[in-house]
Amino acid sequence: MSTLTGTRHLARLILRRDRLLLPLWVLVLAVLPMSYAASFFELFPTAAERAAYTEGTARNPSIIALLGPVYGDTVGALTAQRSGFLLVIVGLFSLLTVIRHTRTEEEAGRRELLGGSVLGRYAGLTAALLVTYAADLLLGLLTAAGLHATGLSATGSYAYGLAAALTGMVFATLGGLAAQLTETAGGARGIGIAGVGAAFGLRLVGDTAGNDWPSWLSPLGWAARVRPYEGERWWVLLLPLVATVLLAALAYPVSVRRDLGAGVLPPRLGPATAGGALSGPFGLAWRLHRGQILWWSVGFGLLGLILGGAAEAAGRSVEGNAQLEQIMARIGGASGLADAYLGATLSLAGLAATGYGIQAALRMRAEESAGRAEPVLATGTRRSTWLLSHVVFALLGPVVVLAVTGLATGLTYGLSVGDVPRQVGRMLGAGLAQAPAAWVLAGLAVLLHGLLPRLASAAWAVLAVCVLLGQLGAVLELGQWLLDLSPFTHTPQVLRPTWTPTPLYLLTALAAALVAAGLLTFRRRDFPVT
């Protein structure tokens, strides 16, 4: 029997299980760069306007820290920089996809069942990597075709698309290695996300410190140094290829030398007796969610510091561009272009924070599928109490994350304009205003868990649709009725001089109704549904 026997069948199984999620994240991440290019063509039609924007914003240290360097003032160069942070998301999705179909399967016991059949030693890891590699390559191809369709050069478009695909492949292979190191999927995700964070940190330090050698140690730095649209350096693409091969060379031998269900790193033993906080479902839920809340808050706090630091420069960069001033005022309010920029970026933070709410709500589904919820409910714990213990964090988590983002944004923006107390309060309010829309999608995840548990992950698809509507609605001139399907369309821009809180009340009521419906259906359905 070959070491790869069964790889094709496992790959088909992965594609079947991810038939909704995989195409959605590929489509979303492929379309966003195209929307950025279309926006730059519309907002900065002349070379002089692009040059002013580049000097005022694109070369701002805070923008470079977040997005990466810019190598010119053409639409292609600006688009490549604006899409820089998307590479982080590509890396995360690739990494998490591989872990989902390797370590998560092993932890749930399904890998052991498959291993009892005719299955090669390398089949599981190879199938997960091949499917993810194919998704990354498709993403790169669609991205390049979309950028070229907007009017950018084919050479630069395919250079960027290939750089994005290879970046995803590096982190996918890192996920395959991380899956061998620990015996839990959570531990593997922690190691993998730490690797993405380290790559981002190296790129940030190298791009902002004046000495770019740390960026040459980061896959995210390699992608930027391909320099799409500005004298492409194709040889740089060899670096992610070599890194992928080296990581695979580490992952494959380890995958067959360790025991099934075990990891290379020994598990950390907990205390012999549980603390008082674990005597109830809410204490257990806090234990399960606290790490995610902490790291999401840290990440969004750093993001807020960067966004606030770039706000004043963003406002100055478009002075004199009447068309852009009009558009930005409509997006973020008439009180100033800096407020428009901050309002738009905090809206994007709200979309991202919704991801935490959905993830926390779906933790219930993971606990049920893994068989850990049933022992809890075998005690005197009611179904409603157990569900609400997780719902609390699905609703509270986005609030904490958005509050931290708003506070950090207000701090750095307030320091730049010399008005810290007022700006901290304003940005805190603008951040928290995004929470009701996030609650709606978290509530939808709760309802799906109660009504159609096998389709609970479809909440991610709804979030992807909301992202597409928000980012491409104006570009594609979609009807307002279609845009209104997204709860984020109804979030008021509280940085405007006048705004009404009514939409926030309505969104909160809708979220409460969804949670109540999820609670009712969960109490009545069979348990567990695996």
Secondary structure in CASP SS format (residue, H / E / C, confidence):
PFRMAT SS
TARGET T0000
AUTHOR 0000-0000-0000
METHOD secondary structure of the structure
MODEL  1
M C 1.00
S C 1.00
T C 1.00
L C 1.00
T C 1.00
G C 1.00
T H 1.00
R H 1.00
H H 1.00
L H 1.00
A H 1.00
R H 1.00
L H 1.00
I H 1.00
L H 1.00
R H 1.00
R H 1.00
D C 1.00
R C 1.00
L C 1.00
L H 1.00
L H 1.00
P H 1.00
L H 1.00
W H 1.00
V H 1.00
L H 1.00
V H 1.00
L H 1.00
A H 1.00
V H 1.00
L H 1.00
P H 1.00
M H 1.00
S H 1.00
Y H 1.00
A H 1.00
A H 1.00
S H 1.00
F H 1.00
F H 1.00
E H 1.00
L H 1.00
F C 1.00
P C 1.00
T C 1.00
A H 1.00
A H 1.00
E H 1.00
R H 1.00
A H 1.00
A H 1.00
Y H 1.00
T H 1.00
E H 1.00
G H 1.00
T H 1.00
A H 1.00
R C 1.00
N C 1.00
P H 1.00
S H 1.00
I H 1.00
I H 1.00
A H 1.00
L H 1.00
L H 1.00
G C 1.00
P C 1.00
V C 1.00
Y C 1.00
G C 1.00
D C 1.00
T C 1.00
V H 1.00
G H 1.00
A H 1.00
L H 1.00
T H 1.00
A H 1.00
Q H 1.00
R H 1.00
S C 1.00
G C 1.00
F C 1.00
L H 1.00
L H 1.00
V H 1.00
I H 1.00
V H 1.00
G H 1.00
L H 1.00
F H 1.00
S H 1.00
L H 1.00
L H 1.00
T H 1.00
V H 1.00
I H 1.00
R H 1.00
H C 1.00
T C 1.00
R H 1.00
T H 1.00
E H 1.00
E H 1.00
E H 1.00
A C 1.00
G C 1.00
R H 1.00
R H 1.00
E H 1.00
L H 1.00
L H 1.00
G H 1.00
G C 1.00
S C 1.00
V C 1.00
L C 1.00
G C 1.00
R C 1.00
Y C 1.00
A H 1.00
G H 1.00
L H 1.00
T H 1.00
A H 1.00
A H 1.00
L H 1.00
L H 1.00
V H 1.00
T H 1.00
Y H 1.00
A H 1.00
A H 1.00
D H 1.00
L H 1.00
L H 1.00
L H 1.00
G H 1.00
L H 1.00
L H 1.00
T H 1.00
A H 1.00
A H 1.00
G H 1.00
L H 1.00
H H 1.00
A H 1.00
T C 1.00
G C 1.00
L C 1.00
S C 1.00
A H 1.00
T H 1.00
G H 1.00
S H 1.00
Y H 1.00
A H 1.00
Y H 1.00
G H 1.00
L H 1.00
A H 1.00
A H 1.00
A H 1.00
L H 1.00
T H 1.00
G H 1.00
M H 1.00
V H 1.00
F H 1.00
A H 1.00
T H 1.00
L H 1.00
G H 1.00
G H 1.00
L H 1.00
A H 1.00
A H 1.00
Q H 1.00
L H 1.00
T C 1.00
E C 1.00
T C 1.00
A H 1.00
G H 1.00
G H 1.00
A H 1.00
R H 1.00
G H 1.00
I H 1.00
G H 1.00
I H 1.00
A H 1.00
G H 1.00
V H 1.00
G H 1.00
A H 1.00
A H 1.00
F H 1.00
G H 1.00
L H 1.00
R H 1.00
L H 1.00
V H 1.00
G H 1.00
D H 1.00
T H 1.00
A C 1.00
G C 1.00
N C 1.00
D C 1.00
W H 1.00
P H 1.00
S H 1.00
W H 1.00
L H 1.00
S C 1.00
P H 1.00
L H 1.00
G H 1.00
W H 1.00
A H 1.00
A H 1.00
R H 1.00
V C 1.00
R C 1.00
P C 1.00
Y C 1.00
E C 1.00
G C 1.00
E C 1.00
R C 1.00
W H 1.00
W H 1.00
V H 1.00
L H 1.00
L H 1.00
L H 1.00
P H 1.00
L H 1.00
V H 1.00
A H 1.00
T H 1.00
V H 1.00
L H 1.00
L H 1.00
A H 1.00
A H 1.00
L H 1.00
A H 1.00
Y H 1.00
P H 1.00
V H 1.00
S H 1.00
V H 1.00
R H 1.00
R C 1.00
D C 1.00
L C 1.00
G C 1.00
A C 1.00
G C 1.00
V C 1.00
L C 1.00
P C 1.00
P C 1.00
R C 1.00
L C 1.00
G C 1.00
P C 1.00
A C 1.00
T C 1.00
A C 1.00
G C 1.00
G H 1.00
A H 1.00
L H 1.00
S H 1.00
G C 1.00
P H 1.00
F H 1.00
G H 1.00
L H 1.00
A H 1.00
W H 1.00
R H 1.00
L H 1.00
H H 1.00
R H 1.00
G H 1.00
Q H 1.00
I H 1.00
L H 1.00
W H 1.00
W H 1.00
S H 1.00
V H 1.00
G H 1.00
F H 1.00
G H 1.00
L H 1.00
L H 1.00
G H 1.00
L H 1.00
I H 1.00
L H 1.00
G H 1.00
G H 1.00
A H 1.00
A H 1.00
E H 1.00
A H 1.00
A H 1.00
G H 1.00
R H 1.00
S H 1.00
V C 1.00
E C 1.00
G C 1.00
N C 1.00
A H 1.00
Q H 1.00
L H 1.00
E H 1.00
Q H 1.00
I H 1.00
M H 1.00
A H 1.00
R H 1.00
I H 1.00
G H 1.00
G C 1.00
A C 1.00
S C 1.00
G C 1.00
L H 1.00
A H 1.00
D H 1.00
A H 1.00
Y H 1.00
L H 1.00
G H 1.00
A H 1.00
T H 1.00
L H 1.00
S H 1.00
L H 1.00
A H 1.00
G H 1.00
L H 1.00
A H 1.00
A H 1.00
T H 1.00
G H 1.00
Y H 1.00
G H 1.00
I H 1.00
Q H 1.00
A H 1.00
A H 1.00
L H 1.00
R H 1.00
M H 1.00
R H 1.00
A H 1.00
E H 1.00
E H 1.00
S H 1.00
A C 1.00
G C 1.00
R C 1.00
A H 1.00
E H 1.00
P H 1.00
V H 1.00
L H 1.00
A C 1.00
T C 1.00
G C 1.00
T C 1.00
R C 1.00
R H 1.00
S H 1.00
T H 1.00
W H 1.00
L H 1.00
L H 1.00
S H 1.00
H H 1.00
V H 1.00
V H 1.00
F H 1.00
A H 1.00
L H 1.00
L H 1.00
G H 1.00
P H 1.00
V H 1.00
V H 1.00
V H 1.00
L H 1.00
A H 1.00
V H 1.00
T H 1.00
G H 1.00
L H 1.00
A H 1.00
T H 1.00
G H 1.00
L H 1.00
T H 1.00
Y H 1.00
G H 1.00
L H 1.00
S H 1.00
V H 1.00
G C 1.00
D C 1.00
V H 1.00
P H 1.00
R H 1.00
Q H 1.00
V H 1.00
G H 1.00
R H 1.00
M H 1.00
L H 1.00
G H 1.00
A H 1.00
G H 1.00
L H 1.00
A C 1.00
Q C 1.00
A H 1.00
P H 1.00
A H 1.00
A H 1.00
W H 1.00
V H 1.00
L H 1.00
A H 1.00
G H 1.00
L H 1.00
A H 1.00
V H 1.00
L H 1.00
L H 1.00
H H 1.00
G H 1.00
L H 1.00
L C 1.00
P H 1.00
R H 1.00
L H 1.00
A C 1.00
S C 1.00
A H 1.00
A H 1.00
W H 1.00
A H 1.00
V H 1.00
L H 1.00
A H 1.00
V H 1.00
C H 1.00
V H 1.00
L H 1.00
L H 1.00
G H 1.00
Q H 1.00
L H 1.00
G C 1.00
A C 1.00
V C 1.00
L C 1.00
E C 1.00
L C 1.00
G C 1.00
Q H 1.00
W H 1.00
L H 1.00
L H 1.00
D C 1.00
L C 1.00
S C 1.00
P H 1.00
F H 1.00
T H 1.00
H H 1.00
T C 1.00
P C 1.00
Q C 1.00
V C 1.00
L C 1.00
R C 1.00
P C 1.00
T C 1.00
W C 1.00
T C 1.00
P C 1.00
T H 1.00
P H 1.00
L H 1.00
Y H 1.00
L H 1.00
L H 1.00
T H 1.00
A H 1.00
L H 1.00
A H 1.00
A H 1.00
A H 1.00
L H 1.00
V H 1.00
A H 1.00
A H 1.00
G H 1.00
L H 1.00
L H 1.00
T H 1.00
F H 1.00
R H 1.00
R H 1.00
R C 1.00
D C 1.00
F C 1.00
P C 1.00
V C 1.00
T C 1.00
END
